[in-house]
Amino acid sequence: QKEVEQNSGPLSVPEGAIASLNCTYSDRGSQSFFWYRQYSGKSPELIMSIYSNGDKEDGRFTAQLNKASQYVSLLIRDSQPSDSATYLCAVNTGDDKIIFGKGTRLHILP
Amino acid sequence: NAGVTQTPKFQVLKTGQSMTLQCAQDMNHNSMYWYRQDPGMGLRLIYYSASEGTTDKGEVPNGYNVSRLNKREFSLRLESAAPSQTSVYFCASSEGRGDTEAFFGQGTRLTVV
């Protein structure tokens, strides 16, 4: 069974600090990786996608991918209270099956 | 542009009843998905359809059936609902190139009593 693993948290980070979220996956054939944000009672929304090893930056968000270690991370700089949400790591396994981790709850402390 | 539309938004069923959750997308996407979300469990894939006319089991298919009616529509059927199927159900779609992200509907909150 292909798996995506995340620490469920909660992860508490002071406002203005860097939040670091981590994810590992089991299928070495996976080609594309995503981070979704989900507010309570809402649908998941895509915030970052990454396809190749290295870093990808978009505003305050940086996604990092290391395929050799089967590891994906998301850094949120200058954390804001509005960043408080559950962050879901997702993997497209190449056969167009998209599977998710259990999510990490992030709390930004004012 | 509506994106992914699910109906109904809320539903209460009695144990043993059947129902179909409807999903339609207007983005001309090839792939469609059904997930369930339970507290602390993230999103678990029930079934997916990589193209019109094909369906495949996901992580938790037992107790469910699906139909890919056409390119736009993908329905999820519970033949005999059980309390363990109480959950929030999300439909999603993607372009289906094997490297694309999923876009989600607003979810259906289902309670089986």
Interface residues (C-beta under 8 A of the other chain):
Chain A: Q1 Q6 S8 Q31 S32 F34 S43 P44 E45 L46 S49 Y51 L88 A90 N92 G94 D95 D96 K97 I98 I99 F100 G101 K102 G103
Chain B: S31 Y33 Y35 G40 M41 G42 L43 R44 L45 Y48 A50 D56 G58 E59 F90 A92 S94 G96 R97 G98 D99 T100 E101 A102 F103 F104 G105 Q106 G107
